[in-house]
Amino acid sequence: MAGVTLLTPVVASFVRARPHVRVQLITRNSDVVRGMFPSRMHDIGICELPIDPSGLNVYPLPDAVRRDPA
């Protein structure tokens, strides 16, 4: 689960530096994540490609981030 393994330490550091910011980390499958953006209730998502990029700014994760640590 990329949302847990990649983002948890990053989000923790971000929130420590910005305690006034509200962050909610939700894990869902890629299709569900893709469907969450039209509501504009979410700002960032990590999905497995391919997805329909219509209406989104899609950026691939750098290879260093995508490597499986196991």
C-alpha positions as CSV (number, residue, x, y, z in Angstrom):
1,M,0.0,0.0,0.0
2,A,1.8,3.0,-1.3
3,G,-0.3,5.4,0.8
4,V,0.9,3.8,4.0
5,T,4.5,2.9,3.2
6,L,5.4,6.0,1.3
7,L,3.4,8.7,2.9
8,T,3.2,8.0,6.6
9,P,6.7,9.3,7.5
10,V,6.4,12.2,5.1
11,V,2.9,13.3,6.4
12,A,4.1,13.0,10.0
13,S,7.1,15.3,9.3
14,F,4.8,17.7,7.4
15,V,2.3,17.9,10.2
16,R,5.0,18.4,12.9
17,A,6.3,21.4,11.0
18,R,2.7,22.7,10.2
19,P,0.4,21.9,13.2
20,H,-2.3,24.2,11.8
21,V,-2.7,22.0,8.7
22,R,-5.3,19.2,8.7
23,V,-4.1,16.0,7.0
24,Q,-6.1,12.9,6.5
25,L,-4.4,9.8,5.1
26,I,-6.9,7.4,3.5
27,T,-6.1,4.2,1.7
28,R,-8.3,3.0,-1.2
29,N,-7.7,1.2,-4.5
30,S,-6.7,3.2,-7.5
31,D,-10.1,3.4,-9.1
32,V,-11.7,4.7,-5.9
33,V,-8.8,7.2,-5.4
34,R,-9.4,8.4,-9.0
35,G,-13.1,8.9,-8.3
36,M,-12.5,11.1,-5.2
37,F,-11.1,14.1,-7.1
38,P,-14.1,15.5,-8.9
39,S,-15.6,16.4,-5.5
40,R,-12.4,18.5,-4.8
41,M,-12.5,17.3,-1.2
42,H,-9.0,15.7,-1.7
43,D,-5.8,17.3,-2.9
44,I,-3.3,14.5,-3.4
45,G,-3.6,10.8,-4.4
46,I,-1.3,8.0,-5.3
47,C,-2.6,5.5,-7.8
48,E,-1.3,2.6,-9.8
49,L,-1.2,3.5,-13.5
50,P,-2.8,3.4,-15.9
51,I,-5.7,5.6,-14.8
52,D,-7.9,8.1,-16.7
53,P,-6.0,11.4,-16.3
54,S,-8.9,13.6,-17.4
55,G,-9.1,16.6,-15.2
56,L,-6.0,15.6,-13.1
57,N,-2.4,16.5,-13.0
58,V,-0.7,13.1,-13.1
59,Y,3.0,12.7,-12.3
60,P,4.8,9.4,-12.1
61,L,6.7,8.8,-8.9
62,P,10.5,8.8,-9.2
63,D,12.1,5.4,-9.5
64,A,13.8,5.8,-6.1
65,V,10.3,6.2,-4.5
66,R,8.7,3.3,-6.4
67,R,11.3,0.7,-5.4
68,D,10.0,-2.0,-3.2
69,P,12.0,-1.9,0.1
70,A,11.6,-5.6,0.7
